Structures are given as C-alpha cells and as structure tokens.
Amino acid sequence: MKKFLLKFLVVLSLGMVASGSLLTNTAGPLALQPVMAATDVPSQGEHPKSAAGWSIGPIFGAYLISNGLTKQPADVNFVKGTTASASMVSTFSDQWVGGYNITSVNARVYQGNGQWANAGLTSSIAKSKPTATIAYNLSNLDVGTYYFQFSVTYSSGTTSYSDMITVNVAAAPKDAESIRPAPKRSTIFWGESTAVDANLLPPDSTSVVTWTPPAATTGSLSPMTGLTTSFASAQIDANAADTRLNYDNGLPVTIGANATNTVVPGTIGGTTQVTVGGLVRQDAIAGRSFSYSPAALNDIVFPEGMTPSYQWTVYNANRQKVSTSAVLNNPSFSWANVAKPPVADRYYLQLNIILKSGSNTVTWRSNLAPLVVMTPASRLIAVPNLRFLAYVNGAFRTPLIGDFYQAGGVTLRYSAAAAQVGNGTYDGNNTGFLAVQTVGQNWNLSVQASGFTHQLSGLSLPTNPTLTLAVLLANGGSQVVAVPTGDAAAPVTVLANQTTNYSGNLNSATTLQVPQTSFMLTGNYQSNLTWTLTQAP
C-alpha cells in the first residue's frame, strides 16, 4: 500500500502545475476534391474508432489520465466563403512520467473507391490540462461532400482515432437570371429517352430547379429536381391504331422547369419541347424513285449491348397495311417505282427499331408519317432561239433593206447557229432543239410571238410577220404550224394531245414571212417567243 501511494503521489506531484497553451499546425491549406459519386460513401473511417479517453481529478491539484478523445468531432455543414471548423477534445498531460502528452494530430480524407489520403488541413491545439481542444480549419474546402477521420498521437507512441465525419460545403446562394431548358435530342422515337438540361444562367446559380412532367400518356421524367433530368417517352405496343402515333410530324411534348431563387425570393420558369415520333411528312412522285433517311436517326444512341434492326411498314390512307416493292429492312426507306396510292393521294410510313440483347427485345416505334404521292407533271426541257436569213441561190446571206421593200415582202429561212454547245439548253438553244418530258400524261405545247422591235433603237417593225414552224414528229414526218406575230397575237398550239416524251429539231422548212415594209433600219429585229406546256387531266 505504501508503494502504491508513493507512485500515486509522484504522479500527482509532477502534474500539480496547471498549464494553458496553443499549438498550431502550419501544414497549409489543401485544395481537396469532394467525392463526386453519391453512391460512393464509406461506411466508417479508415481505422476503427478508438476507446474514449478519461481523466480523474484533480486530486491534490493533479490528474489521473487515460489518453483518448473525450468529445468526438461532429458533422459540419457550411456555405462556401464562410468560416468553418471541425473540433474534438482529447485528454493530455505534459508531465514527464507516463507519456500522456500530444505529439501530433492528423486528418485523413476519403478519396473514393476505398482510398484515403492525408488531408493537410490546418489545425490548432488549445491545451488546458487535463484536456486539449483540437480544431481543423475547413474554410478552404470547395463546394462538395467530404469524409474525414482524425487521429491524435501521444508521447507514449499510441494513436487515438476519431469517428468519421461528413462535411458538406454548399455554394453561396446565387439567383438564376434565366432558365432555358433544352433536350439533348429534340426528336426521339416512342420508347426512346433523352436528357434535358435546365440551362440556368448564370451557370453557377444555386437556385433549385424543379421539373414539371408532361402528360403520363407521353412519358415520364426522372429525377424531378436538379439541373438535368431524363425524359423517357412511353413504350407503345405494336398496334398501328394507337392514336399517339397519328401525328403527321410526331407528337410535340412540352416539358417545364422552374428555378426557385433565394437571394431575392421568387421563381422563374421556362419550357421546351421534345417531338416524339421520329418521322415527318414526305412527298413523292408516282412512277419515280423515292428514298427517305429520317433525321431522327442521326446521332442516335442505342442501349449498351443491344443490336438494332429496322422494319418499315407502309399503310394506305385508311391506315391499313399494304404490300409494296419498297426496301423495308434498312435504316433508310427506298422505293424504286412509287405506285399510285390505292386510297386518296397518300400512304403512311412507320419505322420500328427492334433492339435485341439475348432474349431481351425492346421496340422503338415511329409515328405514322404521310407519304403524299403526286401525279407527275410534264416538263418543258428545251426551247430554241430562231435566227432567220435570206436564202438565195442555195446559200444564206444577211437580208438587205431593199428585200423588205418588195411588193410581196420577203420570206426568210431559219438558219441554225453554229455557236451552240449541245442540245440540252432549256431556255434558248441555237440548234432548233425542242423537248418535252412526261410520264404518260396528255399534254399540249403552244407558242406565242410578240411584235418585232429593233434591238438598238427599240422601234417596232411597222408590219407583223408570220412565223411558220416545221416541227419534226416521232414518226419521221413533220408538222407545219403558222404562228402570227404581234403584241396582240394569240398563242398557237404546236403539239397537241401528246402522251409520250418528245424531242426534235425544227427543220429547214421553218420560215418567217415579212410583208412589204415602208420603213426599216439596219441591224437586228427581235420577237419574243413564249412557250406554254399544259397538262390535260
């Protein structure tokens, strides 16, 4: 008993002088990265929490101590830019017997994926025997969530570990000035999803965004708050009669977003649209080829591991399935020879995208988009310029003024110019080439000739010549048509009731008969020819 009392008294005597001190760790701030994944949360600290410390006393002015934490640090939540710290209390004694003094403190931070690292936080230790308050400065942390565990090492060589704490750093409140939601893909198929971004301005606004879902029949949103959401359009079974598919250019779906401000309380809102369907109205011409590559297939992203195949379906105007010679199993729809619709003037096209992964099958469906088939129109491909010269003794020459003063006037003959390259010029070829293209339609071609005017002076020719066109026919013969000239002259039919393509050159029997003229200037006179192609029912 005396030996125990002696040791006890020695311990007390060495600890009789109370002391107060401040120890600062000057390791400097560290720009730590918060844990980004919300699911990556440690269940406990890097080390198990140590037993609590305790002290007895004072007895005769001294303390009996067991090293450890007597107060654990607590979770901390603060706003970026404000002062914040995490603190804990440990026993300590600076007496030279027993090794109870604090020699170092340390902070460890969770880095994600089960990894911890030194945090390098600035710390301070305020000692007041038998305890010391240890505080860590958190003010330099960026916005985010952090997980810390602290430790205290004593002069005995033992280390005490704290509870793990969570530190949430929120951004300083900053109101949104505008919100302009926009989808990543503005047009999607039924069953497909797309991300939608709130597009808050300024980008660092802290306003809370709440999303307004569309009608449940069109799809759903998830999550309902946050800067982004995902719109999942409804999955539609293979039923062509579903009214949600009966939108010619897809169904516009409105999605709303509201930002709640806190600095100046209030709400600002915005909306966007996602068109669900994927196809738009197309036009085709009967008897001609047609192809269609939907723009909604551009930049489309299929679920990972799923392989797409494509199946087009053609319906009549009553939305009844019809058989065609079109290519139906490619991303692009193609039809080499579009047939005339059996009902009204249109078909309806629909595309199913079938996604498979093993035994799992998902189908994305388009709307039924009209394919309007137009009756092919006849086209005027080429009409000629006509040059007339005097033809004397088997040779062409420029007519003289005296030729026009003759009692019977003068008859000039058509002479093709040599400067024309090819026959295909639509407006004004110099080889007498005339061409019409049709697809089995009845058509008529007429021409109207204005009065002649002098090209330099603009003076009108006192008389109105008669143009005689000699048109070659498909059977090798020719057709001669007289065309009066003059500003009041009526159109004259050149070719009538034609049902096939036409191409031919005017032959040398094409003439211009100019009556006797009392006044004539040297130079060129010109009449404008107006060709008109009409298509019969």
C-alpha positions in Angstrom: 0.0 0.0 0.0 2.8 2.4 0.8 4.5 1.7 -2.6 1.2 2.4 -4.4 0.7 5.7 -2.6 4.2 6.7 -3.3 3.8 6.2 -7.0 0.5 7.9 -6.9 1.9 10.9 -5.1 4.8 11.1 -7.6 2.3 11.2 -10.4 0.3 13.9 -8.7 3.3 16.0 -7.8 4.5 16.1 -11.3 1.1 17.3 -12.5 0.3 19.8 -9.9 1.1 22.9 -12.1 -1.8 23.6 -14.4 -0.9 25.0 -17.8 -2.5 26.5 -20.8 -1.0 26.6 -24.3 -1.9 26.9 -28.0 -0.1 24.7 -30.6 -0.7 25.5 -34.3 -0.1 23.1 -37.1 1.2 25.1 -40.1 0.9 22.5 -42.8 -1.1 24.9 -45.0 -4.5 24.6 -46.8 -5.1 21.8 -49.4 -7.5 22.1 -52.3 -9.2 18.8 -51.8 -11.6 17.2 -54.3 -15.0 16.2 -53.0 -16.4 12.7 -53.5 -18.3 13.0 -56.8 -20.4 9.8 -56.8 -23.3 10.0 -54.4 -23.2 6.2 -54.1 -19.5 6.1 -53.1 -19.9 6.7 -49.4 -17.7 5.0 -46.8 -19.5 3.2 -44.0 -16.8 4.1 -41.4 -13.4 5.7 -41.1 -10.1 4.3 -42.3 -9.5 2.9 -38.8 -11.9 1.7 -36.2 -12.8 4.4 -33.7 -10.6 4.2 -30.5 -11.9 4.0 -27.0 -12.7 7.2 -25.3 -10.2 8.9 -23.0 -10.8 9.8 -19.4 -9.3 11.8 -16.5 -9.7 11.7 -12.7 -9.0 14.7 -10.6 -7.8 17.0 -9.7 -6.7 15.2 -6.6 -4.3 17.3 -4.6 -4.1 19.5 -7.8 -3.2 16.7 -10.1 -5.0 14.3 -12.6 -5.0 10.6 -13.4 -5.3 10.3 -17.2 -6.1 7.7 -19.8 -5.3 9.1 -23.3 -8.1 9.3 -25.9 -10.9 11.5 -27.2 -13.4 12.7 -24.6 -15.5 14.6 -27.3 -15.9 13.3 -30.8 -16.0 15.7 -33.9 -19.4 16.3 -35.4 -20.6 16.6 -39.0 -20.2 20.1 -40.4 -22.4 21.9 -43.0 -21.5 25.4 -44.1 -21.6 27.7 -47.1 -18.6 28.3 -49.2 -16.9 31.6 -48.3 -17.8 31.4 -44.6 -15.6 30.3 -41.7 -15.9 26.6 -40.6 -14.0 24.2 -38.5 -14.3 20.7 -37.0 -13.2 20.2 -33.4 -12.7 17.4 -30.9 -11.3 17.1 -27.3 -8.5 14.8 -26.1 -7.0 14.2 -22.7 -3.4 15.2 -22.3 -0.7 15.8 -19.7 2.7 17.3 -20.2 4.3 15.6 -17.2 7.4 13.7 -17.9 6.2 10.4 -16.4 3.6 8.3 -18.3 3.8 9.7 -21.9 0.4 11.4 -22.0 1.4 14.5 -24.0 0.1 15.1 -27.5 2.9 15.0 -30.1 0.9 15.2 -33.3 -2.5 15.3 -34.9 -3.5 14.2 -38.4 -6.6 14.5 -40.7 -7.3 11.8 -43.4 -9.8 12.4 -46.2 -11.7 9.8 -48.2 -10.7 9.9 -51.9 -13.3 7.5 -53.3 -13.0 3.8 -54.3 -12.0 2.9 -50.8 -8.9 5.1 -50.8 -7.9 7.5 -48.0 -5.2 10.2 -48.1 -3.6 12.9 -45.9 -5.9 16.0 -45.9 -3.2 18.5 -45.0 -5.8 20.7 -43.1 -4.5 23.5 -40.9 -5.0 22.6 -37.2 -4.7 24.2 -33.9 -4.5 22.7 -30.4 -5.6 24.7 -27.3 -4.3 22.9 -24.2 -5.8 23.3 -20.8 -4.9 20.3 -18.6 -6.3 17.6 -18.5 -7.8 18.2 -22.0 -6.9 19.8 -25.2 -9.3 21.1 -27.9 -8.1 20.2 -31.4 -9.7 22.2 -34.3 -9.3 21.8 -38.0 -9.9 24.7 -40.4 -12.3 23.7 -43.2 -12.8 27.1 -44.7 -10.7 26.5 -47.8 -12.7 23.5 -49.0 -14.6 23.8 -52.3 -18.2 23.0 -52.8 -19.0 19.4 -52.3 -19.2 16.5 -49.8 -16.1 15.2 -47.9 -15.5 12.4 -45.4 -12.8 12.9 -42.7 -11.3 10.9 -39.9 -8.9 12.5 -37.4 -6.2 11.0 -35.2 -4.2 12.1 -32.2 -0.7 10.6 -31.4 0.7 10.8 -27.8 4.2 10.8 -26.4 3.7 7.2 -25.4 3.5 6.3 -29.1 -0.2 5.3 -29.0 -2.7 6.8 -31.5 -6.4 7.5 -30.9 -8.8 7.6 -33.9 -12.0 9.6 -34.1 -15.4 8.9 -35.6 -15.7 9.6 -39.4 -17.5 12.9 -40.0 -19.2 14.2 -43.1 -18.5 17.8 -44.3 -21.0 19.3 -46.7 -19.9 22.6 -48.4 -22.7 24.4 -50.1 -22.3 27.1 -52.7 -23.1 30.7 -51.6 -26.7 31.5 -52.8 -26.8 33.0 -56.3 -30.1 33.6 -58.0 -30.8 32.4 -61.5 -31.5 35.1 -64.1 -32.9 32.8 -66.7 -33.8 29.2 -67.4 -33.9 27.8 -70.9 -34.4 24.1 -70.8 -33.3 22.1 -73.9 -33.3 18.4 -74.7 -30.1 16.7 -76.0 -32.2 15.2 -78.8 -35.2 17.3 -79.9 -36.8 14.4 -81.8 -37.0 10.8 -80.5 -38.9 7.6 -81.2 -41.6 6.2 -78.9 -39.7 4.2 -76.2 -36.5 6.2 -76.5 -35.2 8.6 -73.8 -33.3 11.8 -73.9 -31.5 14.0 -71.4 -32.9 17.5 -70.8 -30.7 20.3 -69.4 -32.1 23.3 -67.5 -29.5 25.7 -68.9 -29.5 28.1 -65.9 -27.9 31.4 -66.3 -25.6 32.3 -64.7 -24.2 28.7 -64.8 -23.1 28.9 -61.1 -26.6 29.7 -59.9 -27.6 27.9 -56.7 -31.3 28.1 -57.4 -33.1 24.8 -57.0 -34.6 23.5 -60.3 -37.9 21.7 -60.2 -39.2 19.9 -63.3 -42.8 19.7 -64.5 -43.6 16.4 -66.1 -45.7 16.0 -69.3 -48.9 14.0 -69.6 -48.4 10.5 -68.3 -49.5 9.1 -71.7 -46.5 10.6 -73.4 -43.7 9.6 -70.9 -42.1 10.5 -67.6 -39.3 12.5 -66.1 -36.6 11.4 -63.6 -35.4 13.0 -61.4 -37.9 15.7 -60.7 -35.2 18.2 -59.3 -31.8 19.1 -60.4 -30.0 20.8 -63.3 -30.7 17.8 -65.6 -33.4 15.3 -66.0 -34.3 12.5 -68.4 -37.4 12.2 -70.4 -38.4 8.6 -71.2 -41.1 8.5 -73.8 -43.9 5.9 -73.4 -43.4 2.4 -74.8 -46.1 1.7 -77.3 -47.1 -1.9 -78.2 -47.2 -3.0 -81.8 -50.6 -1.5 -82.5 -50.9 0.7 -85.6 -54.3 2.0 -84.3 -52.8 3.8 -81.3 -53.8 7.4 -81.5 -50.5 8.6 -80.2 -49.0 7.5 -83.5 -51.4 9.5 -85.6 -49.4 12.8 -85.7 -48.1 13.5 -89.2 -44.8 15.0 -87.9 -44.7 13.4 -84.4 -46.3 14.5 -81.1 -44.8 17.6 -79.5 -44.4 17.0 -75.8 -43.9 20.1 -73.5 -41.5 19.8 -70.5 -41.4 22.7 -68.0 -38.7 23.7 -65.5 -38.8 26.3 -62.6 -35.9 27.7 -60.7 -36.6 28.9 -57.1 -34.4 31.9 -56.1 -33.5 32.6 -52.5 -31.5 35.9 -52.5 -34.4 37.7 -54.0 -37.2 35.2 -53.3 -39.2 34.2 -56.4 -39.5 31.7 -59.2 -38.5 31.9 -62.9 -39.7 29.3 -65.4 -39.2 28.0 -68.9 -40.4 25.2 -71.2 -39.0 23.1 -74.0 -40.4 20.5 -76.4 -39.4 17.0 -77.4 -41.1 15.7 -80.5 -41.9 12.0 -80.1 -42.3 10.0 -83.3 -39.2 10.5 -85.4 -40.7 10.8 -88.9 -42.1 13.8 -90.9 -44.3 14.1 -93.9 -42.6 13.3 -97.2 -43.6 13.9 -100.9 -43.0 11.5 -103.8 -44.0 11.4 -107.5 -45.8 8.4 -108.9 -43.6 6.2 -111.1 -40.3 7.7 -109.8 -37.9 6.6 -107.2 -38.1 7.8 -103.6 -35.8 7.4 -100.6 -36.1 8.7 -97.0 -33.4 8.7 -94.2 -35.1 10.1 -91.0 -33.1 12.9 -89.4 -34.0 11.3 -86.0 -31.6 8.5 -86.7 -28.7 11.0 -86.7 -26.6 10.7 -83.5 -29.0 8.2 -82.1 -27.5 6.2 -79.1 -28.8 2.6 -78.6 -28.7 0.9 -75.2 -25.4 -0.7 -74.5 -25.2 -4.3 -75.7 -28.3 -4.1 -77.8 -28.2 -4.6 -81.6 -30.8 -2.7 -83.7 -32.7 -3.9 -86.8 -35.1 -1.9 -88.8 -38.6 -2.7 -90.1 -40.6 -0.2 -92.2 -44.4 -0.6 -92.8 -46.5 1.0 -95.5 -50.2 1.8 -94.8 -52.8 3.2 -97.1 -54.8 6.4 -96.4 -57.1 4.4 -94.1 -54.1 3.2 -92.2 -54.4 -0.3 -93.4 -51.2 -2.2 -94.2 -50.3 -2.6 -97.9 -47.7 -4.6 -99.7 -45.1 -2.7 -101.9 -41.9 -3.3 -103.7 -40.1 -0.9 -101.4 -37.0 -1.9 -99.4 -38.3 -2.2 -95.8 -35.4 -3.6 -93.7 -32.8 -0.8 -93.9 -32.5 2.4 -91.8 -33.4 4.3 -95.0 -36.7 3.6 -96.7 -36.4 3.3 -100.5 -38.9 2.7 -103.3 -37.6 2.4 -106.9 -41.0 2.9 -108.5 -43.6 4.6 -106.3 -47.0 3.1 -107.1 -50.1 5.3 -107.2 -51.9 5.1 -103.8 -54.9 2.8 -103.7 -56.8 5.3 -101.5 -56.7 9.1 -101.8 -53.3 10.6 -102.6 -51.1 9.2 -99.9 -49.6 6.3 -98.0 -48.4 6.3 -94.3 -44.9 5.2 -93.4 -43.9 3.8 -90.0 -40.5 2.6 -88.7 -39.9 0.1 -85.9 -36.4 -0.1 -84.5 -36.1 -3.6 -82.9 -33.4 -3.8 -80.2 -32.2 -7.2 -79.0 -29.8 -8.5 -76.4 -30.0 -12.2 -75.9 -33.7 -13.0 -75.1 -34.5 -9.4 -74.3 -36.2 -7.4 -77.0 -37.3 -3.7 -77.0 -39.0 -1.9 -79.8 -38.8 1.8 -80.5 -41.6 3.0 -82.8 -42.2 6.0 -85.0 -45.4 7.9 -85.8 -47.3 7.2 -89.0 -46.0 9.9 -91.3 -47.7 10.8 -94.6 -46.1 9.9 -97.9 -48.0 12.1 -100.3 -47.8 10.9 -103.9 -48.2 13.5 -106.5 -49.2 13.0 -110.2 -46.0 13.5 -112.3 -46.1 16.7 -114.2 -44.9 17.1 -117.8 -41.8 19.3 -118.1 -40.6 21.5 -120.9 -37.0 20.6 -121.3 -35.7 22.7 -124.2 -36.9 25.5 -126.5 -34.9 27.1 -129.3 -33.7 30.5 -130.4 -34.6 31.1 -134.0 -32.4 33.0 -136.5 -33.7 33.9 -139.9 -31.6 34.8 -143.0 -32.3 35.3 -146.7 -31.7 32.2 -148.8 -30.6 33.0 -152.3 -29.2 30.6 -154.9 -28.7 27.8 -152.3 -26.8 30.0 -149.8 -27.7 32.0 -146.7 -27.0 35.7 -146.6 -28.0 38.7 -144.5 -31.2 40.3 -145.9 -30.9 43.7 -147.4 -33.2 46.7 -146.6 -34.3 46.6 -150.3 -35.6 43.0 -149.7 -38.3 44.3 -147.4 -39.5 47.0 -149.8 -40.6 44.4 -152.4 -44.3 44.3 -153.2 -44.6 40.8 -151.7 -42.2 41.4 -148.9 -39.6 38.8 -148.2 -39.6 35.2 -146.8 -36.6 34.4 -144.6 -35.5 30.9 -143.8 -34.4 29.5 -140.4 -30.7 29.0 -140.1 -29.3 27.3 -137.0 -26.3 29.0 -135.4 -23.1 27.0 -135.0 -22.2 28.5 -131.7 -24.5 26.3 -129.6 -22.8 23.6 -127.5 -25.1 20.6 -127.2 -28.8 20.4 -127.4 -29.9 20.4 -123.8 -30.2 24.1 -123.0 -33.6 24.8 -121.7 -34.0 28.5 -122.5 -32.7 29.4 -125.9 -30.6 26.8 -127.6 -29.3 27.8 -131.1 -29.8 24.4 -132.8 -33.6 24.4 -133.0 -33.9 21.8 -130.3 -37.4 21.3 -128.7 -38.0 18.8 -125.9 -40.8 17.8 -123.5 -40.7 15.1 -120.8 -43.8 13.4 -119.4 -44.9 10.3 -117.5 -47.9 9.1 -119.5 -49.8 12.3 -119.2 -51.7 14.1 -122.0 -50.0 17.4 -122.8 -50.2 20.3 -125.3 -47.5 22.7 -126.3 -48.3 26.2 -127.6 -46.2 29.3 -128.6 -47.0 33.0 -128.7 -44.8 35.5 -130.7 -44.6 39.2 -129.8 -44.1 42.0 -132.4 -40.6 42.7 -133.7 -38.5 45.6 -132.4 -35.2 46.9 -133.4 -32.6 45.8 -130.8 -30.7 49.1 -130.7 -33.4 51.8 -131.1 -36.3 49.8 -129.7 -38.5 50.9 -132.6 -41.3 48.5 -133.7 -41.4 46.9 -137.1 -44.4 48.5 -138.9 -45.7 45.1 -140.1 -46.3 41.8 -138.3 -44.5 38.9 -139.9 -45.9 35.3 -139.9 -43.7 32.6 -138.3 -44.0 29.1 -139.9 -42.7 26.3 -137.7 -41.8 23.0 -139.3 -41.7 20.5 -136.3 -40.4 17.0 -136.8 -42.7 14.3 -135.4 -41.8 10.9 -133.8 -42.9 9.0 -137.0 -40.3 10.9 -139.0 -42.7 13.3 -140.6 -43.1 16.9 -139.8 -45.9 19.3 -138.8 -46.1 22.8 -140.2 -47.7 25.4 -137.9 -48.3 29.1 -138.8 -47.7 31.5 -135.9 -48.8 35.1 -136.3 -46.6 37.7 -134.5 -47.6 40.9 -132.8 -48.3 42.2 -129.3 -52.0 41.1 -129.7 -51.3 37.8 -131.3 -52.9 34.7 -129.7 -51.0 31.5 -128.7 -50.9 28.8 -131.3 -50.8 25.1 -130.5 -47.7 23.4 -131.9 -48.2 19.9 -130.5 -51.5 18.6 -129.2 -52.7 15.5 -127.2 -49.3 14.1 -126.7 -48.7 11.2 -124.2 -45.0 10.4 -124.7 -41.8 12.3 -124.3 -40.9 14.5 -127.3 -37.6 15.7 -128.6 -36.8 17.1 -132.1 -35.2 19.9 -134.1 -37.0 22.4 -136.3 -36.2 21.7 -139.9 -35.3 24.0 -142.8 -39.0 24.5 -143.7 -39.2 26.8 -140.8 -39.6 30.3 -142.2 -40.5 33.9 -141.4 -42.6 35.8 -144.0 -42.2 39.6 -143.6 -44.8 41.7 -145.5 -43.7 44.7 -147.5 -42.4 47.3 -145.1 -42.2 51.1 -145.7 -39.6 51.7 -143.0 -36.6 49.6 -142.0 -33.4 50.2 -140.1 -30.2 48.3 -140.5 -29.4 45.9 -137.6 -31.3 43.1 -135.8 -35.0 42.9 -135.1 -36.3 40.6 -132.4 -39.6 38.9 -131.4 -40.0 37.1 -128.0 -41.4 33.6 -128.1 -43.4 32.4 -125.1 -43.7 28.6 -125.0 -46.5 27.1 -122.8 -46.8 23.5 -121.8 -50.3 22.5 -120.5 -51.1 19.1 -118.9 -54.5 17.6 -119.6 -56.4 15.6 -116.9 
